[in-house]
Amino acid sequence: MSKPAAILPHDAATITAKSPAQWTDYLQLMKPRVMSLVVFTALTGFVASGGHQNLFIAIVSILCIAVGAGASASLNMWFDADIDAQMRRTRGRPVPSGKVQGADALALGVVLSGFSVMLMGMAANWLAAGLLAFTILFYAIVYTRWRKRSTAQNIVIGGLAGALPPAIGWAAATGSVTLNAGLLVLIIFLWTPPHFWALSLYTAEDYAKVGVPMMPVVKGAASTRKQILVYSIILIPVCIAPAFTGLGGPVYLAVSVLGGLVFLLLAARVAMSRAGDMPGERDTDGLYDVKTAAKSARNLFAFSILYLTLLFAALLVEHASGLRPLDLLS
């Protein structure tokens, strides 16, 4: 695939804003919707760890994770400004739309990265700070700079960065990372491919246009649909596993099983559909306005967000309320 004729990634800092940036533009630079999910899963990890519940440490730790997520997003938007400008889903972002200068996006990402890591280390502990630093660097360098434009496994690789916040929250509360913390990371890591590949089935045109080797572009829609189903089959037992390790209780077990069955049903429908086979499967620039052929992929994408949210909400409610975990293996 040829590289799109646009500004090169390393030239993104030369983008000139059309008008003075507003504070809301910088907020959008940090991807607040993604940040909210990161904060939520990190908070769940903090509370579910059973560690000290010092309110100050909790607030500062979650703030650092939120700021770190915003830093990663800002660096990502700086580097990807060239392709974002050409994709329907991303062309309205602050840098490609000219609302924020590329140099400012880079500076914001660097400053917020350093601030969040140092504050986490001083307020909580340096294990949590180290994990936060690793997450930022992995997302900004390994995924965005190196693998996103070079392999169809980009989402699998990049998923590690998005999966680590619960472990960071866990480490902030306890100063350690246990098997259950790793289980939360594994859930998000396995959830990411079916979630994002479902979206990519009806946005593949954008990725093909800018030369990003997303799975449907490289392997085709049929192969992507099968891989979504395979990942989903592996994911659901892992989602249920916390009920057997002393992490999840009866509410979590019910949510993971019932929600998992719906997830598998939707994944099976995607596998049997023609989603991604035809170009132009979106009616608008929105994520959910698609034509009939792509509705199965759209439905899985939407439900996957709900499922992950409910899983972590169940854990958060159980641990915050003191509901005893099941620990079915004991």
Wavefront OBJ file of the C-alpha trace (Angstrom):
o trace
v 0.000 0.000 0.000
v 1.311 3.431 -0.876
v 1.632 6.114 1.745
v -0.948 8.893 1.371
v 0.305 12.144 -0.061
v -0.068 14.355 2.984
v 2.051 15.808 5.735
v 4.427 13.267 7.130
v 4.036 12.193 10.767
v 7.239 13.885 11.830
v 6.033 17.089 10.185
v 2.770 17.145 12.151
v 4.182 19.780 14.489
v 4.184 22.232 11.578
v 0.393 22.273 11.278
v -0.840 25.812 11.811
v -4.096 26.440 13.635
v -6.716 28.423 11.728
v -7.720 30.368 14.839
v -6.740 30.530 18.535
v -7.487 27.223 20.240
v -10.176 27.030 22.918
v -9.881 24.993 26.102
v -12.434 22.574 24.671
v -10.098 21.902 21.739
v -7.360 20.796 24.118
v -9.866 18.660 25.984
v -10.809 16.921 22.723
v -7.118 16.440 22.042
v -7.038 14.137 25.077
v -9.913 11.929 23.792
v -12.258 12.368 26.778
v -14.512 9.448 25.813
v -11.592 7.044 25.750
v -10.221 8.657 28.905
v -13.496 8.019 30.737
v -13.263 4.275 30.090
v -9.601 4.262 31.153
v -10.476 6.067 34.397
v -13.380 3.732 35.075
v -11.345 0.544 34.658
v -8.465 2.011 36.679
v -10.823 2.966 39.505
v -12.218 -0.559 39.490
v -8.719 -1.973 39.771
v -7.952 0.376 42.668
v -11.101 -0.544 44.617
v -11.120 -4.267 43.780
v -7.511 -4.670 44.922
v -8.574 -4.547 48.539
v -5.663 -2.240 49.304
v -5.747 0.868 51.462
v -8.626 3.147 50.542
v -6.960 6.461 51.362
v -9.161 9.033 49.643
v -6.298 11.376 48.773
v -4.199 8.589 47.247
v -7.224 7.345 45.312
v -8.054 10.773 43.881
v -4.462 11.592 42.938
v -3.858 8.138 41.439
v -6.958 8.243 39.255
v -6.127 11.827 38.261
v -2.638 10.725 37.192
v -4.042 7.862 35.141
v -6.541 10.211 33.470
v -3.814 12.752 32.694
v -1.532 9.990 31.406
v -4.303 8.741 29.114
v -4.793 12.290 27.852
v -1.060 12.612 27.246
v -1.034 9.423 25.180
v -3.986 10.630 23.144
v -2.369 14.001 22.504
v 0.846 12.378 21.279
v -1.196 10.009 19.129
v -3.115 12.887 17.532
v 0.101 14.779 16.872
v 1.746 11.878 15.097
v -1.363 10.708 13.219
v -2.424 14.157 12.009
v -1.561 13.265 8.405
v -3.889 10.278 8.204
v -6.526 11.717 10.542
v -7.041 14.580 8.090
v -8.092 12.114 5.384
v -10.364 9.781 7.378
v -14.067 10.484 7.847
v -14.055 9.343 11.482
v -11.080 11.492 12.507
v -10.894 14.506 10.209
v -12.679 16.690 12.753
v -10.027 16.122 15.426
v -8.289 19.254 16.764
v -4.978 18.971 14.886
v -6.123 17.967 11.359
v -9.038 20.409 11.536
v -6.635 23.243 12.352
v -8.041 24.014 15.796
v -4.784 23.144 17.575
v -1.247 23.470 16.230
v 0.669 20.238 15.883
v 3.532 21.618 17.977
v 1.109 22.409 20.801
v -0.323 18.898 20.722
v 3.190 17.460 20.968
v 4.155 19.789 23.814
v 0.971 19.030 25.724
v 1.538 15.297 25.425
v 5.142 15.506 26.627
v 4.376 17.809 29.577
v 1.345 15.807 30.734
v 3.298 12.565 30.462
v 6.054 13.783 32.743
v 3.627 15.395 35.185
v 1.391 12.339 35.562
v 4.245 9.868 36.041
v 6.141 11.977 38.575
v 3.036 12.812 40.583
v 1.980 9.153 40.640
v 5.399 8.134 41.930
v 5.447 10.746 44.676
v 1.826 10.351 45.784
v 1.285 6.591 45.424
v 4.343 4.457 44.590
v 6.915 4.027 41.853
v 5.567 0.677 40.642
v 2.330 2.378 39.632
v 4.328 5.254 38.155
v 6.485 2.843 36.174
v 3.442 1.049 34.782
v 1.914 4.395 33.829
v 5.126 5.471 32.085
v 5.295 2.149 30.244
v 1.682 2.515 29.115
v 2.229 6.018 27.736
v 5.440 5.080 25.933
v 3.996 1.842 24.583
v 0.953 3.590 23.128
v 2.818 6.592 21.767
v 5.908 4.835 20.423
v 5.392 1.084 20.004
v 1.801 1.310 18.761
v 1.377 4.759 17.197
v 4.880 5.334 15.862
v 5.958 1.792 15.010
v 3.275 -0.866 14.623
v 0.037 0.898 13.651
v 1.181 1.503 10.078
v 3.208 -1.682 9.640
v 1.141 -4.719 10.684
v -2.411 -6.023 10.576
v -1.929 -7.000 14.224
v -1.732 -3.323 15.193
v -4.909 -3.441 17.264
v -3.772 -6.554 19.141
v -0.424 -4.923 19.941
v -1.884 -1.549 20.809
v -4.516 -3.198 22.968
v -1.933 -3.794 25.684
v -1.747 -0.071 26.440
v -5.500 0.179 26.815
v -5.583 -2.931 28.986
v -3.100 -1.790 31.655
v -5.090 0.881 33.601
v -6.697 -1.644 36.025
v -3.216 -2.928 36.914
v -1.988 0.639 37.414
v -4.891 1.335 39.754
v -4.239 -1.953 41.567
v -0.557 -1.117 41.976
v -1.374 2.389 43.214
v -3.530 0.917 45.990
v -1.341 -2.035 47.018
v 2.167 -1.467 45.695
v 1.977 -4.800 43.867
v 0.340 -6.520 40.896
v -1.368 -9.860 41.529
v -2.892 -12.586 39.371
v -6.317 -10.981 39.661
v -4.909 -7.662 38.466
v -3.432 -9.501 35.498
v -6.812 -11.091 34.852
v -8.425 -7.669 34.506
v -5.694 -6.696 32.053
v -6.268 -9.887 30.065
v -10.003 -9.230 29.823
v -9.484 -5.825 28.205
v -6.636 -7.121 26.030
v -8.810 -9.904 24.569
v -11.842 -7.615 24.320
v -10.047 -5.042 22.167
v -9.707 -6.990 18.861
v -13.372 -8.015 18.464
v -14.442 -4.563 19.634
v -12.251 -2.599 17.238
v -12.333 -5.025 14.323
v -16.133 -4.827 14.376
v -15.765 -1.074 13.868
v -13.073 -1.508 11.225
v -15.356 -3.725 9.138
v -17.423 -0.686 8.198
v -14.616 1.892 8.292
v -12.090 -0.110 6.234
v -12.335 2.323 3.331
v -10.782 5.048 5.456
v -7.871 2.861 6.539
v -7.240 1.627 3.002
v -7.194 5.206 1.710
v -4.470 6.277 4.126
v -2.396 3.110 3.957
v -3.050 1.757 7.468
v -2.997 -2.077 7.328
v -6.115 -2.707 9.375
v -7.207 -6.345 9.420
v -10.084 -6.022 6.885
v -7.774 -4.136 4.520
v -4.982 -6.727 4.652
v -6.776 -10.023 5.277
v -10.217 -9.177 3.963
v -13.614 -8.868 5.613
v -14.349 -12.608 5.699
v -11.138 -13.398 7.579
v -11.749 -10.512 9.976
v -15.252 -11.751 10.766
v -13.887 -15.201 11.608
v -11.165 -13.751 13.814
v -13.760 -11.679 15.669
v -15.645 -14.870 16.481
v -12.497 -16.715 17.570
v -11.423 -13.909 19.884
v -14.947 -13.714 21.288
v -14.978 -17.429 22.074
v -11.688 -17.042 23.937
v -12.775 -13.809 25.639
v -15.984 -14.895 27.351
v -14.512 -17.670 29.547
v -11.797 -15.242 30.619
v -14.492 -12.695 31.510
v -16.219 -15.306 33.688
v -12.974 -16.401 35.367
v -12.909 -13.690 38.103
v -15.897 -15.399 39.728
v -13.622 -18.413 40.263
v -10.593 -16.542 41.597
v -12.114 -14.628 44.484
v -12.334 -11.370 42.542
v -15.957 -11.403 41.369
v -19.184 -12.108 43.241
v -22.704 -13.212 42.269
v -23.534 -9.969 40.478
v -20.365 -10.214 38.436
v -21.018 -13.870 37.608
v -24.519 -13.088 36.331
v -23.326 -10.142 34.239
v -20.358 -12.007 32.771
v -22.392 -15.082 31.822
v -25.544 -13.411 30.491
v -23.654 -10.595 28.803
v -21.151 -13.072 27.445
v -23.893 -15.095 25.793
v -25.203 -11.968 24.077
v -21.655 -11.061 23.015
v -21.141 -14.502 21.482
v -24.489 -14.328 19.697
v -23.621 -10.965 18.167
v -20.135 -12.194 17.207
v -21.687 -15.243 15.521
v -24.036 -12.981 13.587
v -21.054 -10.943 12.411
v -19.264 -14.129 11.331
v -22.292 -15.185 9.270
v -22.889 -11.709 7.824
v -21.493 -9.852 4.838
v -20.292 -6.925 6.935
v -17.280 -5.288 5.320
v -17.760 -6.901 1.928
v -19.034 -3.777 0.213
v -17.530 -0.256 0.308
v -19.515 2.694 1.593
v -21.273 0.909 4.466
v -21.761 4.101 6.477
v -24.477 6.648 5.817
v -22.710 9.475 7.679
v -19.480 10.163 9.545
v -21.040 8.752 12.726
v -19.934 5.466 14.265
v -23.429 4.011 14.409
v -25.089 5.185 11.181
v -24.497 2.250 8.861
v -26.278 0.490 6.053
v -28.061 -2.826 6.523
v -25.121 -5.069 5.582
v -22.951 -3.622 8.342
v -25.506 -3.530 11.150
v -24.297 -6.783 12.704
v -20.798 -5.306 13.059
v -22.233 -2.034 14.374
v -24.304 -3.925 16.950
v -21.315 -5.904 18.217
v -19.206 -2.752 18.417
v -21.870 -0.971 20.477
v -22.606 -3.923 22.762
v -18.939 -4.613 23.388
v -18.636 -1.205 25.072
v -21.696 -1.928 27.206
v -20.446 -5.395 28.143
v -17.033 -4.209 29.314
v -18.635 -1.359 31.244
v -21.070 -3.698 32.992
v -18.303 -6.158 33.895
v -16.218 -3.528 35.623
v -19.284 -1.837 37.131
v -20.284 -5.146 38.722
v -16.825 -5.545 40.254
v -16.794 -1.953 41.446
v -20.219 -2.221 43.091
v -19.431 -5.550 44.747
v -16.139 -4.414 46.237
v -17.352 -0.942 47.194
v -20.371 -2.423 48.970
v -18.405 -5.211 50.654
v -20.292 -8.004 48.898
v -18.342 -11.209 49.431
v -16.732 -12.694 46.290
v -17.778 -16.181 45.287
v -14.291 -17.757 45.103
v -15.774 -20.860 43.497
v -12.428 -22.633 43.385
v -12.032 -22.684 47.161
l 1 2 3 4 5 6 7 8 9 10 11 12 13 14 15 16 17 18 19 20 21 22 23 24 25 26 27 28 29 30 31 32 33 34 35 36 37 38 39 40 41 42 43 44 45 46 47 48 49 50 51 52 53 54 55 56 57 58 59 60 61 62 63 64 65 66 67 68 69 70 71 72 73 74 75 76 77 78 79 80 81 82 83 84 85 86 87 88 89 90 91 92 93 94 95 96 97 98 99 100 101 102 103 104 105 106 107 108 109 110 111 112 113 114 115 116 117 118 119 120 121 122 123 124 125 126 127 128 129 130 131 132 133 134 135 136 137 138 139 140 141 142 143 144 145 146 147 148 149 150 151 152 153 154 155 156 157 158 159 160 161 162 163 164 165 166 167 168 169 170 171 172 173 174 175 176 177 178 179 180 181 182 183 184 185 186 187 188 189 190 191 192 193 194 195 196 197 198 199 200 201 202 203 204 205 206 207 208 209 210 211 212 213 214 215 216 217 218 219 220 221 222 223 224 225 226 227 228 229 230 231 232 233 234 235 236 237 238 239 240 241 242 243 244 245 246 247 248 249 250 251 252 253 254 255 256 257 258 259 260 261 262 263 264 265 266 267 268 269 270 271 272 273 274 275 276 277 278 279 280 281 282 283 284 285 286 287 288 289 290 291 292 293 294 295 296 297 298 299 300 301 302 303 304 305 306 307 308 309 310 311 312 313 314 315 316 317 318 319 320 321 322 323 324 325 326 327 328 329 330
